[in-house]
Amino acid sequence: MRVLITGGAGFIGSHLAEELLKKGYEVAVLDDLSTGSEANLQSLRGNPGFSFTRGSVLEEGVLSPLVRECDVVFHLAARVGVESIIRHPLGGLEVNIHGTEMVLRLAHKSGSKPVIFTSSSDVYGKNSEVPLKEGDCIKLETVYSNRWSYSCSKAAGEFLAMAYWKEKGLPVLILRLFNTVGPRQTGRYGMVIPRFITQALSGEAITVFGTGTQRRCFASVKDVVGAMVRLLETLVGSGPATFGHVFNLGSDEELSINELAEKVKVITHSASPIRHVSYEEAYGEDFEDIQRKVPNLERLRQFISYNPKYDIDTILKETAEYHRRNPSSLPKSGSGEPLLHASRAGRR
Ligand SMILES: NC(=O)c1ccc[n+]([C@@H]2O[C@H](COP(=O)([O-])OP(=O)(O)OC[C@H]3O[C@@H](n4cnc5c(N)ncnc54)[C@H](O)[C@@H]3O)[C@@H](O)[C@H]2O)c1
């Protein structure tokens, strides 16, 4: 079976490609390398079951033959990261909505190829239910704050996928990923764990945005990718059909961002101070954060066995080790400051 992974040179996509190849699938990756990197795929070079195409999901001429030649599509390509979306909302909306529509349309046209779409827990918006169930309301902000454009773009992708399923019978499966972390995730676009670790390793202040009392759950990319492959197997095996379903996927072990910063300091043996930075200073606009985000994983567990193996300490140790071995991921002196400083200065 041949699997196309859009966004496969990214953090999650590259781990998924490795796992699928290990299981005997053929893997084709399409990635424009906007946030991903060929270095993430280094270990796969030379594997006869693997191929890489540099290009965008927005380019029909590039995407079309890849969809035609595969049996199933994992659609991961997206503009990610709150900071990059706040800076470039248009690019995010275009890739996340138009790119997703392109993947779905071509999958339908090429004989109804199944599509597994990675959505995000961000679609729950300001819904503060704990834990969040798939059927819970999507509460998005109506005020035009760029902060919510990623959530809206992922929600639009979900609506598109469900419309293709309901109206055209295209087999789709939607995964709402909660914070997924581990080696190869970059801190350049505002992801908290790689940012804290690289700051700690380079002796810069660990910058906690807001009060740090906001609570999150972090899942290892290995646990997440394992579940993604098991869900793919439900599509090709004889288990209960998962098409047309939305699944939360992540960890439900919570900790506060202050606790996370302390853990990073201890695990990296860092002398870095922990500095609190207001959202205004960090993001340069009226930024609303969500106090708690915990997934309800019951639905996922009705379909596959899912018992995350990696706790937060193990994840942090592994990720710190990765950044130690890849010093190019560490910020140059001074760049550990909130990433939007430059654009804010530009606006003044
Ligand atoms: N990591 C998380 O915690 C998390 C949480 C929720 C959802 N997700 C979703 O999971 C998916 C993978 O995210 P990730 O964390 O690996 O981020 P990532 O940035 O490492 O991966 C996204 C990949 O998509 C590629 N890409 C972007 N625009 C493209 C385009 N037009 N054409 C082709 N490729 C393009 C990037 O180069 C990158 O390799 C995304 O859809 C993201 O929204 C991730």
The ligand as an ORCA input file, in Angstrom:
! r2SCAN-3c Opt
* xyz 0 1
  N       2.465     19.612     16.483
  C       1.306     19.844     17.068
  O       1.228     19.979     18.287
  C       0.029     19.920     16.260
  C      -1.163     20.195     16.948
  C      -2.341     20.278     16.215
  C      -2.345     20.044     14.855
  N      -1.169     19.778     14.218
  C      -1.234     19.568     12.763
  O      -0.380     18.497     12.385
  C       0.182     18.757     11.095
  C       1.688     18.645     11.147
  O       2.184     19.642     12.031
  P       3.692     19.672     12.559
  O       3.642     19.980     13.985
  O       4.424     18.483     12.081
  O       4.213     21.009     11.846
  P       5.325     21.195     10.720
  O       5.373     22.642     10.398
  O       6.585     20.545     11.130
  O       4.668     20.386      9.509
  C       3.901     20.970      8.493
  C       4.588     20.643      7.175
  O       3.779     21.132      6.110
  C       4.660     21.688      5.135
  N       3.895     22.625      4.326
  C       3.392     23.844      4.673
  N       2.743     24.408      3.651
  C       2.801     23.509      2.625
  C       2.318     23.503      1.307
  N       1.635     24.554      0.808
  N       2.551     22.423      0.530
  C       3.263     21.363      1.007
  N       3.766     21.323      2.260
  C       3.528     22.382      3.051
  C       5.770     22.339      5.951
  O       6.950     22.571      5.204
  C       5.970     21.301      7.038
  O       6.922     20.340      6.661
  C      -0.334     20.136     10.684
  O      -1.466     19.970      9.862
  C      -0.734     20.780     11.993
  O      -1.748     21.737     11.819
  C       0.019     19.727     14.889
*
